[in-house]
Amino acid sequence: MTPAQIQDRILYRDGLMLILDKPAGLPVHAGPAGGPNLERHFDALRFGFPKPPALAHRLDRDTSGCLILGRHAKALRKIGILFQNGKVDKTYWAVVTGTPPQESGRIELPLAKISNKTGGWRIVGSPDGQAAVTDYAVRGQADGLTWLELTPHTGRTHQIRVHCASIGCPLIGDPQYGGPEGKPLHLHSRAISLPLYPKRDPVGAVAPVPPHMRAALEVCGFTEAS
């Protein structure tokens, strides 16, 4: 990714934060083995500041869309408090297989991480896990696919993926949780907003539909006016 390419993915910018349209398939930071990651390109986002911005939260490697960066330490603390207090509104789009039990609803399923030496780790529903809450609404359906709009009220690892699977609707591209494989993960951080300035309306951004999800969304009724 070139400096120009990462700058082209800016959805919102002010003196405290940036919102990027994160591409699917690129980790936000380097893992234990290193490799390509989004964070290594942040120097191109200084825009005159002495240090590059830093991640205010995370998106999974295969999730695309809105990602907030704080431009300095004070901004990161302020944004972090808003996340901790549940003041950040997040909207995700997903394409899943199957049909939810109702047109809209709330999934309340505590989540826990399990691991073993041979299979690695995964997230499971567990009464002993951390509280996790996701609201969902059906936006369209066709050919065995459902386009869901999801609002997570907690930020657990793999929350949306496990919650969707728990109601019989695993995501396309998510074989780890029962979805069909052979395609990229169909999960997109569509919009995000937060009350960053006390005397102003919330600020945020909407990320365009990524190319790998467009065909499935259009099958389910998506148009540019959606």
C-alpha positions as a Markdown table, in Angstrom:
| # | Residue | x | y | z |
|---|---|---|---|---|
| 1 | Met | 0.0 | 0.0 | 0.0 |
| 2 | Thr | 1.5 | 3.4 | -1.0 |
| 3 | Pro | 1.1 | 6.6 | 1.0 |
| 4 | Ala | -1.4 | 7.9 | -1.6 |
| 5 | Gln | -3.4 | 4.7 | -1.4 |
| 6 | Ile | -3.8 | 4.8 | 2.4 |
| 7 | Gln | -4.6 | 8.6 | 2.2 |
| 8 | Asp | -7.3 | 7.8 | -0.3 |
| 9 | Arg | -9.0 | 5.5 | 2.3 |
| 10 | Ile | -9.6 | 8.4 | 4.7 |
| 11 | Leu | -13.3 | 8.8 | 5.4 |
| 12 | Tyr | -13.0 | 11.5 | 8.1 |
| 13 | Arg | -10.3 | 13.7 | 9.4 |
| 14 | Asp | -10.0 | 16.4 | 12.1 |
| 15 | Gly | -7.5 | 17.5 | 14.7 |
| 16 | Leu | -8.3 | 14.5 | 17.1 |
| 17 | Met | -9.0 | 11.5 | 14.9 |
| 18 | Leu | -9.1 | 9.9 | 11.5 |
| 19 | Ile | -11.5 | 7.3 | 10.3 |
| 20 | Leu | -10.1 | 4.9 | 7.7 |
| 21 | Asp | -11.8 | 2.5 | 5.3 |
| 22 | Lys | -9.8 | -0.6 | 6.2 |
| 23 | Pro | -9.4 | -3.1 | 3.4 |
| 24 | Ala | -10.4 | -6.7 | 4.0 |
| 25 | Gly | -7.6 | -9.2 | 4.4 |
| 26 | Leu | -5.1 | -6.8 | 5.9 |
| 27 | Pro | -4.3 | -7.1 | 9.7 |
| 28 | Val | -4.4 | -3.8 | 11.6 |
| 29 | His | -1.1 | -4.6 | 13.3 |
| 30 | Ala | 1.8 | -7.1 | 13.0 |
| 31 | Gly | 1.3 | -10.5 | 14.6 |
| 32 | Pro | 4.0 | -12.7 | 16.2 |
| 33 | Ala | 5.2 | -13.7 | 12.7 |
| 34 | Gly | 5.3 | -10.1 | 11.4 |
| 35 | Gly | 4.1 | -9.6 | 7.8 |
| 36 | Pro | 2.1 | -6.9 | 6.0 |
| 37 | Asn | -0.2 | -4.8 | 8.2 |
| 38 | Leu | -2.1 | -1.5 | 8.2 |
| 39 | Glu | -0.2 | 0.0 | 11.1 |
| 40 | Arg | 3.1 | 0.1 | 9.2 |
| 41 | His | 1.6 | 2.7 | 6.8 |
| 42 | Phe | 0.4 | 5.2 | 9.5 |
| 43 | Asp | 3.4 | 7.5 | 9.0 |
| 44 | Ala | 1.6 | 8.6 | 5.8 |
| 45 | Leu | -1.2 | 9.9 | 8.0 |
| 46 | Arg | 0.7 | 12.3 | 10.2 |
| 47 | Phe | -0.3 | 15.4 | 8.1 |
| 48 | Gly | 2.1 | 17.6 | 10.0 |
| 49 | Phe | 1.8 | 16.0 | 13.4 |
| 50 | Pro | 5.0 | 15.0 | 15.1 |
| 51 | Lys | 3.9 | 11.3 | 15.4 |
| 52 | Pro | 1.7 | 9.0 | 13.3 |
| 53 | Pro | -1.8 | 8.2 | 14.6 |
| 54 | Ala | -2.5 | 5.1 | 16.5 |
| 55 | Leu | -5.4 | 2.6 | 16.7 |
| 56 | Ala | -8.3 | 3.5 | 18.9 |
| 57 | His | -9.8 | 0.1 | 18.5 |
| 58 | Arg | -9.5 | -3.0 | 16.3 |
| 59 | Leu | -11.1 | -4.8 | 13.4 |
| 60 | Asp | -10.3 | -8.4 | 12.5 |
| 61 | Arg | -8.0 | -9.0 | 9.6 |
| 62 | Asp | -10.8 | -10.1 | 7.2 |
| 63 | Thr | -13.3 | -7.4 | 8.3 |
| 64 | Ser | -13.5 | -4.3 | 6.1 |
| 65 | Gly | -14.7 | -0.7 | 6.8 |
| 66 | Cys | -14.7 | 2.0 | 9.4 |
| 67 | Leu | -11.6 | 2.1 | 11.7 |
| 68 | Ile | -10.9 | 5.0 | 14.1 |
| 69 | Leu | -7.3 | 6.3 | 14.7 |
| 70 | Gly | -6.4 | 8.8 | 17.4 |
| 71 | Arg | -4.0 | 11.5 | 16.2 |
| 72 | His | -2.2 | 11.9 | 19.6 |
| 73 | Ala | -2.2 | 10.5 | 23.1 |
| 74 | Lys | -4.9 | 12.9 | 24.5 |
| 75 | Ala | -7.2 | 12.1 | 21.7 |
| 76 | Leu | -6.7 | 8.4 | 22.2 |
| 77 | Arg | -7.6 | 8.7 | 25.8 |
| 78 | Lys | -10.7 | 10.6 | 25.0 |
| 79 | Ile | -11.8 | 8.2 | 22.3 |
| 80 | Gly | -11.0 | 5.2 | 24.6 |
| 81 | Ile | -13.3 | 6.6 | 27.3 |
| 82 | Leu | -16.1 | 6.9 | 24.8 |
| 83 | Phe | -15.6 | 3.2 | 23.7 |
| 84 | Gln | -15.5 | 2.1 | 27.4 |
| 85 | Asn | -18.7 | 3.9 | 28.2 |
| 86 | Gly | -20.6 | 2.6 | 25.2 |
| 87 | Lys | -20.9 | 5.9 | 23.5 |
| 88 | Val | -19.6 | 4.8 | 20.1 |
| 89 | Asp | -22.3 | 3.7 | 17.7 |
| 90 | Lys | -21.2 | 1.0 | 15.3 |
| 91 | Thr | -23.1 | -0.4 | 12.4 |
| 92 | Tyr | -22.0 | -3.6 | 10.5 |
| 93 | Trp | -23.3 | -5.2 | 7.4 |
| 94 | Ala | -23.0 | -8.9 | 6.9 |
| 95 | Val | -24.2 | -11.5 | 4.3 |
| 96 | Val | -25.2 | -14.8 | 5.9 |
| 97 | Thr | -26.7 | -18.1 | 4.9 |
| 98 | Gly | -30.1 | -19.0 | 6.3 |
| 99 | Thr | -32.9 | -17.0 | 7.8 |
| 100 | Pro | -33.0 | -15.5 | 11.3 |
| 101 | Pro | -35.8 | -16.4 | 13.6 |
| 102 | Gln | -37.4 | -13.0 | 13.2 |
| 103 | Glu | -37.0 | -9.8 | 11.1 |
| 104 | Ser | -35.1 | -8.1 | 13.9 |
| 105 | Gly | -34.0 | -9.0 | 17.4 |
| 106 | Arg | -31.3 | -9.0 | 20.0 |
| 107 | Ile | -28.7 | -11.7 | 20.6 |
| 108 | Glu | -27.5 | -12.0 | 24.2 |
| 109 | Leu | -24.9 | -14.7 | 24.3 |
| 110 | Pro | -21.8 | -14.6 | 26.6 |
| 111 | Leu | -18.6 | -15.5 | 24.8 |
| 112 | Ala | -15.5 | -17.3 | 25.9 |
| 113 | Lys | -12.2 | -18.2 | 24.2 |
| 114 | Ile | -11.1 | -21.8 | 24.1 |
| 115 | Ser | -8.0 | -23.3 | 22.6 |
| 116 | Asn | -6.0 | -26.5 | 22.2 |
| 117 | Lys | -2.7 | -27.5 | 20.8 |
| 118 | Thr | -4.0 | -29.0 | 17.6 |
| 119 | Gly | -7.0 | -26.8 | 16.7 |
| 120 | Gly | -5.8 | -23.4 | 17.8 |
| 121 | Trp | -8.3 | -21.1 | 19.4 |
| 122 | Arg | -11.9 | -20.1 | 18.8 |
| 123 | Ile | -14.8 | -18.2 | 20.5 |
| 124 | Val | -17.8 | -20.1 | 21.8 |
| 125 | Gly | -21.0 | -19.2 | 23.6 |
| 126 | Ser | -20.6 | -20.0 | 27.3 |
| 127 | Pro | -22.6 | -19.0 | 30.4 |
| 128 | Asp | -19.2 | -18.4 | 32.1 |
| 129 | Gly | -18.0 | -16.1 | 29.3 |
| 130 | Gln | -18.0 | -12.3 | 28.9 |
| 131 | Ala | -21.4 | -10.6 | 28.3 |
| 132 | Ala | -22.0 | -9.9 | 24.7 |
| 133 | Val | -25.0 | -8.2 | 23.0 |
| 134 | Thr | -25.8 | -7.7 | 19.3 |
| 135 | Asp | -28.9 | -6.3 | 17.7 |
| 136 | Tyr | -29.8 | -7.4 | 14.2 |
| 137 | Ala | -32.2 | -6.4 | 11.5 |
| 138 | Val | -32.9 | -8.1 | 8.1 |
| 139 | Arg | -32.2 | -5.7 | 5.2 |
| 140 | Gly | -32.9 | -8.1 | 2.4 |
| 141 | Gln | -33.1 | -11.8 | 1.4 |
| 142 | Ala | -32.8 | -14.0 | -1.7 |
| 143 | Asp | -31.4 | -17.3 | -2.9 |
| 144 | Gly | -30.8 | -18.6 | 0.6 |
| 145 | Leu | -28.8 | -15.5 | 1.6 |
| 146 | Thr | -29.7 | -12.8 | 4.1 |
| 147 | Trp | -28.3 | -9.3 | 4.3 |
| 148 | Leu | -28.1 | -8.3 | 8.0 |
| 149 | Glu | -27.5 | -4.9 | 9.6 |
| 150 | Leu | -25.9 | -5.5 | 13.0 |
| 151 | Thr | -25.3 | -3.2 | 16.0 |
| 152 | Pro | -22.9 | -4.7 | 18.6 |
| 153 | His | -23.3 | -3.2 | 22.0 |
| 154 | Thr | -20.1 | -4.9 | 23.3 |
| 155 | Gly | -16.8 | -5.4 | 21.5 |
| 156 | Arg | -15.9 | -9.1 | 22.1 |
| 157 | Thr | -13.5 | -10.9 | 19.7 |
| 158 | His | -15.5 | -12.5 | 16.8 |
| 159 | Gln | -18.7 | -11.4 | 18.5 |
| 160 | Ile | -20.8 | -10.8 | 15.3 |
| 161 | Arg | -19.5 | -14.0 | 13.7 |
| 162 | Val | -20.4 | -16.2 | 16.7 |
| 163 | His | -23.7 | -14.5 | 17.4 |
| 164 | Cys | -24.8 | -14.9 | 13.8 |
| 165 | Ala | -23.9 | -18.5 | 13.8 |
| 166 | Ser | -25.8 | -19.0 | 17.1 |
| 167 | Ile | -29.1 | -18.1 | 15.4 |
| 168 | Gly | -28.4 | -20.4 | 12.4 |
| 169 | Cys | -27.0 | -17.7 | 10.1 |
| 170 | Pro | -23.2 | -18.1 | 9.7 |
| 171 | Leu | -21.4 | -15.6 | 7.6 |
| 172 | Ile | -20.3 | -16.2 | 4.0 |
| 173 | Gly | -16.5 | -16.9 | 4.1 |
| 174 | Asp | -16.5 | -18.0 | 7.8 |
| 175 | Pro | -16.0 | -21.8 | 7.9 |
| 176 | Gln | -14.5 | -21.5 | 11.4 |
| 177 | Tyr | -18.1 | -20.8 | 12.6 |
| 178 | Gly | -20.0 | -22.9 | 10.2 |
| 179 | Gly | -20.3 | -20.7 | 7.2 |
| 180 | Pro | -19.5 | -21.6 | 3.5 |
| 181 | Glu | -15.9 | -21.2 | 2.5 |
| 182 | Gly | -14.3 | -20.3 | -0.8 |
| 183 | Lys | -15.1 | -16.6 | -0.5 |
| 184 | Pro | -13.7 | -13.7 | 1.6 |
| 185 | Leu | -15.5 | -13.0 | 4.9 |
| 186 | His | -18.7 | -11.0 | 4.2 |
| 187 | Leu | -18.5 | -8.6 | 7.2 |
| 188 | His | -18.2 | -4.9 | 6.8 |
| 189 | Ser | -18.0 | -2.1 | 9.4 |
| 190 | Arg | -20.5 | 0.1 | 7.5 |
| 191 | Ala | -20.7 | 3.1 | 9.8 |
| 192 | Ile | -19.4 | 4.5 | 13.0 |
| 193 | Ser | -20.1 | 7.7 | 15.0 |
| 194 | Leu | -19.2 | 9.1 | 18.4 |
| 195 | Pro | -19.9 | 12.3 | 20.4 |
| 196 | Leu | -16.3 | 13.6 | 20.2 |
| 197 | Tyr | -17.2 | 17.2 | 20.9 |
| 198 | Pro | -19.7 | 17.9 | 23.7 |
| 199 | Lys | -21.4 | 20.9 | 22.0 |
| 200 | Arg | -21.6 | 19.4 | 18.5 |
| 201 | Asp | -23.5 | 16.6 | 16.9 |
| 202 | Pro | -21.7 | 13.2 | 16.8 |
| 203 | Val | -19.1 | 12.8 | 14.1 |
| 204 | Gly | -18.5 | 9.7 | 12.1 |
| 205 | Ala | -18.3 | 8.2 | 8.7 |
| 206 | Val | -19.9 | 5.6 | 6.3 |
| 207 | Ala | -17.6 | 3.2 | 4.5 |
| 208 | Pro | -18.5 | 2.2 | 0.9 |
| 209 | Val | -19.4 | -1.4 | 0.1 |
| 210 | Pro | -16.3 | -3.4 | -0.5 |
| 211 | Pro | -16.0 | -5.1 | -3.9 |
| 212 | His | -15.9 | -8.6 | -2.5 |
| 213 | Met | -19.4 | -8.1 | -0.9 |
| 214 | Arg | -21.2 | -6.2 | -3.7 |
| 215 | Ala | -22.5 | -9.2 | -5.7 |
| 216 | Ala | -24.0 | -10.9 | -2.6 |
| 217 | Leu | -25.5 | -7.7 | -1.3 |
| 218 | Glu | -27.1 | -6.9 | -4.7 |
| 219 | Val | -28.6 | -10.4 | -4.8 |
| 220 | Cys | -30.3 | -9.5 | -1.5 |
| 221 | Gly | -31.6 | -6.2 | -2.8 |
| 222 | Phe | -28.8 | -3.7 | -2.2 |
| 223 | Thr | -28.6 | -0.6 | -4.4 |
| 224 | Glu | -26.6 | 2.6 | -4.0 |
| 225 | Ala | -29.6 | 4.2 | -2.5 |
| 226 | Ser | -29.7 | 1.7 | 0.3 |
